[in-house]
Amino acid sequence: MTIEYDQYISYNNNKVVQTESPETHNQDIFSTDIKLAIKCQQKGDLAGAELRYNSILAMAPRNPDAMHLLGVIHHQTGRAKSAIAFITQAIQQSNATKRL
C-alpha cells in the first residue's frame, strides 16, 4: 500500500485546524511525526513507523490518523485483532471530531 504523504498531511492539517482539542497546539509536531512515520512505512520500516505512531498517541491519545495508520501496521504484521481495534477507534474518533 502506498500512501501519498503530502496529500495526507494536507488533509491532516485541515482536520487539526478544525479541531478544538488541547492537542491542536502540537499540530506542527504531529505533522512532522506523521510525515516521518509514513516515510518509514513506505520504506518498509514498520517498526520505526510503529514507534512514531505510538509516540504521537502518547502525546495525543485521540489522534485518529495515528490510530488508523498504526492499525494498518498491525494488519501488515499479522495482528488482526489489534488492527481492527485501532482502525475502529480511529473511525469513532474521527466521527467525534467531525461533530465538534
HUNORLIN-V414798 format. One record per backbone hydrogen bond with DSSP energy under -1.0 kcal/mol. NH is the residue of the N-H (numbers start at 0). CO is the residue of the C=O. Records with the same first field share a line. If there is no record, write none. Layout:
NH = CO / CO
//
This chain:
4 = 2
7 = 3
8 = 4
9 = 5
10 = 6
11 = 7
12 = 8
13 = 9
14 = 10
15 = 11
16 = 12
17 = 13
18 = 14
23 = 20
25 = 22
26 = 23
29 = 25
30 = 26
31 = 27
32 = 28
33 = 29
34 = 30
35 = 31
36 = 32
37 = 33
38 = 34
39 = 35
40 = 36
41 = 37
42 = 38
44 = 39
45 = 43
48 = 44
49 = 45
50 = 46
51 = 47
52 = 48
53 = 49
54 = 50
55 = 51
56 = 52
57 = 53
58 = 54
59 = 55
62 = 59
66 = 62
67 = 63
68 = 64
69 = 65
70 = 66
71 = 67
72 = 68
73 = 69
74 = 70
75 = 71
76 = 72
77 = 74
78 = 73
82 = 78
83 = 79
84 = 80
85 = 81
86 = 82
87 = 83
88 = 84
89 = 85
90 = 86
91 = 87
92 = 88
93 = 89
94 = 90
95 = 91
96 = 92
97 = 93
98 = 94
99 = 96
//
